[in-house]
Amino acid sequence: MNSFSAFAASVIPNPTPTVPEQAKGLLTVLNWASGIGLVLGVLGVIIVGIGMVIQLRRGEGGESIGKLGWVLAGCIIITGASGIVRAFV
């Protein structure tokens, strides 16, 4: 039996990640930051919507679509932050 077949027959370990006890405070801060970011994102969408209504009254309604796109892009980044970081680490 060569070394390659012995390697292929061996079991590849699949470790389960565990959070060390020292990192519990950091996870709390990250959870709070994520929650605050999402609340601010919803508030941003509401503010952009109010601005669109005001601009629509003036006849400039389409100019806020870019702002809405940036707010929604920020919300997507906030909600996907853990997946984005996991992809690079």
N, C-alpha and C positions, 0 to 999 in steps of 0.2 A: 504494500500500500504506500503510495507516495504521499508527500506532505500536503499536496493540494486536496486530495480526497479526504484525508484526515481532517483538514481544516473545514471542508464543506460539510462533513458529517458532525462536526462539533456544534454545539448550541450557541448562537450569538446572544449575548446577554441583552436584556431589555430593561434597563433600570427605570424605576419610577421616580420622578422628581419629587422631592420633599422640601418644604420650606423650613429653613433653620429657625430655631426659636428667636434668634436675634433679629430676624427680618420681619417679625410680626408688626412692629411699629411702622416700618417702611411700607408694608402692604396696606396698612390703614391709611397712610398719607396718599398712596397711589389711588386707592378707592375713592377717597374724598376728592382728589384732583380730577378724577374721571367724572364723578358725579357733578361737580361744580362746572366742569367744561361742558357737559351735556345740557345742564340747565341754562348756561349762558348761550349755548347754541340755539336752543329753543327760543330764548329771549331775542336773539339776533334775527331769527326767522320772523318773529312777530314784529320787530322793529322795521325790518325791510318791508314786510307786508303793509304796515301803516304808511311807510314812505311811498309805496306804490299807489296806495289809495289816494294820498294827497297829490302825488304827481299826476295821477289819472285825471283828477279834477282840473288840473292845470293844462292837461293835454300832453304831458311828458311821461306817460306811464311805462314805456318800454325801457327807460334808462336804468331802472332798478334791477333788471334781470341779471346783470353782471354781479351786482352786490349779493343777490340771492344765491348765485352760483358759488361765490366765494364762501358764504356762510355754510352752505350745504357741503362744500368740499372740506371745510374745517370740521364739521360734524362727522363726516366719514372718517377723517384722520383720527379724531378723538376716539370713536368707537372701534376702529381697527388698529389702534396703537399697539396693543399686545400682540396681534398677529403680525404686524409689520416688524416689530422688534424680534419676534420669534423667527421670522424668515431670515434675518441677518445674523442671528446668534447661533 
